[in-house]
Amino acid sequence: MATPPLEVWRDRGGHLLRLRLSRPKANVIDAAMIAALDAELAAAAGDLTLDGSDPGAVLALRGVLIEAAGPNFSFGASVEEHLPGQVEAMLARLHGLVLRMLAFPVPILVAVRGQCLGGGLELATAGHLLFAAPDARLGQPEIALGVFAPVASCLLPERIGPAAAEELLLSGRSIDGEEALSLGLVNRVAADPEAAALSFFDEHLAKRSACALRYAATAARFDLVERVRAKLGRLEKLYLAELMSTRDSVEGLTSFMEKRAPRWEDR
């Protein structure tokens, strides 16, 4: 039987939903991982209403913590699922999850250690607050594979500004937790990012009104969600209709899986 991609439990008296990526060491953001995350967030969001019309313990949810088992948050999305014939479904699933996270009516905290790359960083950046280890490695290496990162192309400029975002997207380089903090990509750097996220929850979220937090989380991203939705739709078309028709995009992905240097044709 395949290992479940996600550990799920309620913490802090049920007020904190914890989601742990559970396929170390890579914690690849593949179809199974995306589906599991999306299902848990959809179920939790379905229990929440801004008007408080649904009574019960579910309305006491004050936060979500996404973390990862093993030494790394995630090596990124599945490269195999980026190939022609699979990439259409993969992008639709990933983009749907990211949009759900952006619109989620409760603060999402993300704890990052080790490698947090590609689709892993896109997932993390969709959260509200990021906590990273000093030696974490965060980056969008898609350019090295002959492709680009649609979600990161939307979210990084929003989070760290166009200049810093373009530098990371075009170079594909990774940065450590301290540099990510200086850019505003992460909110806190701590040797134990999970503990730092839990401490933040205990100090700042646990004592708040769950109803007020839902309004505040919605208000903070009121125009961001629609802005990203529109841009992401256009970038998805650019990726599928144009980028994936180039030879270099397939060569970059194939060379990665074959563990060899790419042979670019520049077309």
C-alpha positions in Angstrom: 0.0 0.0 0.0 1.3 3.4 -0.9 2.3 5.7 1.9 -0.2 8.5 2.4 1.2 11.8 1.2 -0.1 13.8 4.1 -0.4 13.6 7.8 -3.4 15.5 9.2 -4.4 16.3 12.7 -5.9 19.0 14.9 -3.8 20.7 17.5 -4.2 23.3 20.2 -7.6 22.1 21.3 -8.8 21.7 17.7 -8.0 25.4 16.9 -5.0 24.6 14.6 -5.2 22.3 11.6 -1.8 20.7 10.9 -0.9 19.3 7.5 2.5 17.6 7.2 3.9 16.6 3.8 4.8 13.0 4.5 7.0 11.6 1.7 10.5 12.5 2.7 13.1 13.1 1.8 11.9 14.9 -1.4 8.2 15.5 -0.4 7.5 15.9 -4.2 4.4 18.0 -4.9 2.8 15.5 -7.2 -0.8 14.7 -8.1 -1.4 12.7 -4.9 0.1 15.4 -2.7 -1.8 18.2 -4.4 -5.1 16.2 -4.1 -4.6 15.4 -0.4 -3.8 19.1 0.4 -6.7 20.4 -1.6 -9.1 17.9 -0.1 -8.2 18.8 3.5 -8.3 22.6 2.8 -11.6 22.3 0.9 -13.1 20.4 3.8 -11.9 22.9 6.3 -13.0 25.9 4.2 -16.4 24.3 3.7 -17.0 24.4 7.5 -16.2 28.1 7.7 -18.5 31.0 6.9 -17.9 34.7 7.3 -21.3 35.2 8.8 -20.9 32.6 11.5 -24.2 30.9 10.5 -22.7 27.4 11.0 -22.4 26.7 14.7 -20.0 24.1 16.1 -16.4 23.5 16.9 -15.2 24.0 13.3 -15.8 27.7 13.7 -13.1 27.8 16.3 -10.4 27.1 13.7 -7.8 29.9 14.0 -5.0 28.7 11.8 -3.5 26.1 9.5 0.2 24.9 9.8 1.8 23.3 6.7 5.1 21.6 7.5 7.1 18.6 6.2 8.5 15.4 7.5 12.2 14.8 7.0 15.0 17.2 6.4 13.4 19.0 3.4 10.2 20.9 2.9 10.0 19.9 -0.8 12.2 19.4 -3.8 9.4 20.7 -5.9 6.7 19.5 -8.3 6.9 16.2 -10.1 9.1 16.7 -13.2 7.5 13.7 -14.9 4.1 15.3 -14.6 5.4 18.4 -16.4 5.9 16.4 -19.6 3.4 16.8 -22.6 0.3 14.7 -22.0 0.5 15.2 -18.2 1.3 18.9 -17.7 -2.2 20.2 -18.5 -3.8 18.2 -15.6 -0.8 18.9 -13.3 -1.0 22.7 -13.8 -4.8 22.8 -13.3 -4.5 20.8 -10.0 -1.6 22.9 -8.7 -3.1 26.2 -9.7 -6.4 25.2 -8.1 -4.7 24.4 -4.8 -2.8 27.7 -4.8 -5.9 29.7 -5.5 -7.7 27.9 -2.7 -4.8 28.7 -0.3 -4.8 32.4 -1.3 -8.6 32.6 -0.6 -8.5 30.5 2.5 -10.5 32.3 5.3 -8.0 31.4 8.1 -4.3 32.3 8.4 -2.0 29.6 6.8 1.4 29.3 8.5 4.2 27.5 6.6 7.3 26.0 8.3 10.3 25.5 5.9 13.5 23.6 6.5 16.0 22.2 4.0 15.2 22.4 0.3 12.1 24.4 -0.6 12.2 24.6 -4.4 10.0 25.0 -7.4 6.4 23.9 -6.7 7.4 23.5 -3.1 8.2 27.2 -2.8 5.1 28.1 -4.8 3.0 26.2 -2.3 4.8 27.9 0.6 4.5 31.4 -0.9 0.7 30.9 -1.1 0.6 30.8 2.7 0.1 33.9 4.8 3.2 33.6 7.0 6.4 31.7 6.4 8.9 30.5 9.0 12.2 29.3 7.7 15.4 27.7 9.1 18.5 29.9 8.6 20.1 27.2 6.3 16.9 26.5 4.3 17.3 26.8 0.6 14.5 28.5 -1.3 14.4 28.9 -5.0 12.6 28.6 -8.3 15.0 26.5 -10.5 12.5 26.0 -13.4 14.6 28.1 -15.8 17.3 25.5 -15.6 14.8 23.0 -16.9 13.8 25.1 -19.9 10.5 26.2 -18.4 9.1 28.9 -16.1 7.1 29.0 -12.9 3.6 30.4 -13.4 2.6 30.5 -9.8 5.9 32.1 -8.7 5.7 34.6 -11.5 2.4 35.8 -9.9 3.2 35.5 -6.2 6.9 36.5 -5.9 6.4 40.0 -7.3 3.5 40.5 -4.9 5.6 39.3 -2.0 9.1 40.7 -2.6 8.6 43.2 -5.4 9.3 43.0 -9.1 13.1 43.5 -9.1 13.9 40.8 -6.5 11.3 38.5 -8.0 12.7 38.8 -11.5 16.2 38.2 -10.3 15.2 34.9 -8.7 12.9 33.8 -11.5 15.5 34.5 -14.3 18.6 33.2 -12.5 17.0 30.1 -10.9 19.3 30.5 -7.9 18.4 29.5 -4.4 18.7 31.7 -1.3 19.0 30.8 2.4 16.6 31.7 5.1 18.5 34.9 6.1 18.4 36.3 2.6 14.8 35.3 2.2 14.0 37.3 5.4 15.9 40.3 4.1 13.8 40.2 0.9 10.5 39.8 2.7 9.9 36.3 1.3 9.7 34.8 4.8 8.4 36.4 8.1 10.7 34.7 10.6 14.0 32.8 10.7 14.4 30.2 13.4 16.5 27.1 14.0 13.2 25.3 14.6 10.7 26.8 12.2 7.8 24.5 13.3 8.3 25.6 16.9 8.5 29.3 15.8 5.2 28.9 13.8 3.5 27.3 16.8 4.8 30.0 19.1 3.4 32.6 16.7 0.0 30.9 16.7 0.0 30.6 20.5 0.9 34.3 21.0 -1.0 36.0 18.2 -3.8 33.8 16.8 -5.0 31.5 19.6 -6.3 34.4 21.7 -8.1 36.1 18.8 -11.8 35.7 17.8 -12.0 33.0 15.1 -14.7 35.0 13.4 -12.6 38.2 13.4 -9.6 36.2 12.0 -11.8 35.0 9.1 -12.7 38.5 8.2 -9.2 39.8 8.6 -7.7 37.0 6.5 -10.2 37.7 3.7 -9.7 41.4 3.9 -5.9 41.2 3.8 -6.1 39.4 0.4 -9.3 40.9 -0.9 -7.9 42.1 -4.3 -4.9 39.8 -4.4 -6.9 36.7 -5.1 -8.7 38.1 -8.2 -5.5 39.7 -9.4 -3.6 36.4 -9.2 -6.5 34.4 -10.6 -6.5 36.5 -13.8 -2.8 36.6 -14.3 -2.4 32.9 -13.5 -5.0 32.0 -16.1 -3.1 33.9 -18.8 0.3 32.4 -17.7 -1.2 28.9 -17.8 -2.2 29.5 -21.4 1.3 30.9 -22.2 2.9 27.8 -20.6 0.7 25.2 -22.4 0.1 26.8 -25.8 3.5 28.3 -26.4 6.3 27.2 -24.0 5.4 23.5 -24.2 5.6 23.7 -28.0 9.3 24.6 -27.9 12.0 21.9 -28.2 14.0 23.3 -25.3 11.2 22.9 -22.8 10.9 19.1 -23.5 14.7 18.8 -23.7 15.2 20.5 -20.3 12.7 18.2 -18.6 14.0 15.1 -20.3 17.6 15.8 -19.6 16.8 16.3 -15.9 15.2 12.9 -15.7 18.1 11.3 -17.6 20.6 13.1 -15.3 22.5 14.7 -18.1 23.3 18.3 -19.2 20.6 19.8 -21.5 21.4 20.2 -25.2 19.7 23.5 -25.9 18.6 24.3 -29.5 17.3 27.8 -28.4 13.9 27.1 -30.0 
